[in-house]
Structure formats: structure tokens, C-alpha cells
Amino acid sequence: MTPPALSLALASHGPAGAAAPADSPLLQVRGVSLDYTTGNTVVRATHQVDFNVFQADRFVLLGPSGCGKSTLLKAIAGFHPTSQGEIALAGERVAEPGPDRIVVFQEFDQLPPWKTVLQNVMFPLRASRTLGRKEAEERARHYLAKVGLSAFADAYPHTLSGGMKQRVAIARALAMQPKVLLMDEPFAALDALTRRKMQEELLALWDDIHFTLLFVTHSIEEALVVGNRILLLSPHPGRVRAEINAHQFGLHSQGGAEFQSTAQRIHRLLFDTPAPDVQGAADAAPAVDVPGRVRLAAV
């Protein structure tokens, strides 16, 4: 059985699209444990986390605050070393940051304020010497159009709303045409109406481009709306509790009986039951049928 998103492979999305065959994982996380130091204490953020992300997946890391999901995202981006295990992208071990993994953070103030919207989107293309000035401007304008900000190309960040700043950050990230777009709770600081609008726009953008997305959130509802596959991480330290398919849900599903029932079951898995080991999870419930990965419990 092929994962639902695999038929929407990233073949047309620039050089990054040729990374891996459709039946092979694009991103592999194998037994990854992550530690960080506070004073004289070493704290374990995640413990032996294991999952695959395929091309054109909308893969969500979901868990409570402190479960290590943002630290895991930073490790995939190359900003945090693994204590155990390995992360590989398109068959190459991740050891440092690179333009094949671009992060959109939660903070609004990730855009240099002295640059216009257009200059902000062009900047990584020019700084990395990916494109010349003319080609960089053409690509920047293309992605600004994708996020509906063509009319604001000459505006400065301080004149934009929080949602508009995040759209600029998304355009800047996509303009680099990364193999994986990493988003760390990018809508968490927005008001409810703007957050819903940003979710709509992100899904519309994915329908248009079919980029590969790794999305971090602690909102069960947002995970079900944004993701086609969701990995549940237990409270600190983060361990894999289960993986579910969520391709049947979307913004239209909110309020529906199946959506609410699934959200309640996810809540129970996250907070009301002990984290199973991988084999125990496979024995306890029907498994997600994804080629080449460890079988984890499905909701």
C-alpha cells in the first residue's frame, strides 16, 4: 500500500525534487536520542525516536510542551547534534545545516527589518549564491505571488501584520526549493482567525506545489487539519507513542463526529496511557502500512 501523499511527488519542484524514488523515504530518523545541557545537568529531550518522511508528505510531529519536538526539528535542520541514532536526508547523513532544509520559526521577527519584502525573499538565494540577481528576483516574485503578497514586494516588515510576515517567511523558504520545509509551530502566536486563514493558505499552497512538509505543533486539531501523517510523541522525554494517517481530515472536517472522536483518541494516547515500546505498539493495534518503516500503532 502506498502512503496517500506519494502520488503527489515533488518531481516538478526544482532540483530538490529528484532526491529519492517515490517508494523510498526522503527523510529517515533512526533511533534518535537528543540531549541538552542546563547548567551541570544533562536533560534528555527525545529518546530513540524513529520515523520516515516521504516526498510530498505533510508530516506532523505532535506532542505536549517539553516533549522535544522542536529540538527534534532543529536536529533535522542540522542545528542540534544527536546523542544516539542517525538522521538522513535523501540517503545522506545530516551533520550540519544546509539549503535542502529550510526552517520557518514561530517568531514574527525573523525578517531583517531593513530589507523590503522582496529583498527578504531574495536574500538567501543571493547569500547562498544559488541564483544571480535577476533570477533571484524572478523566483522571489514568483513565490510572493504564491502567498498572495505581490502587492507588498516593496513594503518593509514593520508595516505588515503577523500573518503577512509569516507568509513572507514561507515564501522565502519555498524560494530556496528545499527538499523538506520545516515549520516550528509557525502559527502558534497568531490569533484564532488568522491562524485558521494561515492553515487554509498553507494547504492551498501545498495543493499547488506539493512540497514536503515537516510541521511541529502541540495542537491536536491543527495536526489533524495540516497533516496527512501524524507522529505522536509522549511527554518528556519524547518517545514515539503512535503514528496515524490523517489524510481524510481537513479544515472542512472540524466539528465533525469522526474528527472529534479522533482528536479525543489522540488525547488519550498522549496523556492517559503509558508509552508503548515499538513492538508492543505493533501488537496492540492495527499498524500503519508504510513501506520500509518500523510498524507503529495506529489510532
Salt bridges, closest charged atoms under 4 A:
ASP35 OD1 - ARG44 NE 2.77
ASP50 OD1 - ARG30 NH1 3.10
ASP57 OD2 - ARG229 NH1 2.47
GLU86 OE1 - ARG93 NE 3.86
ASP100 OD1 - ARG101 NE 2.89
ASP109 OD1 - LYS165 NZ 3.63
GLU137 OE2 - ARG141 NE 3.06
GLU185 OE1 - HIS218 ND1 2.57
GLU200 OE2 - ARG196 NE 3.62
GLU201 OE1 - ARG167 NE 3.25
ASP208 OD2 - LYS146 NZ 2.49
GLU222 OE1 - ARG195 NH2 2.86
GLU243 OE2 - ARG229 NH2 2.88
GLU243 OE1 - ARG293 NH1 2.95
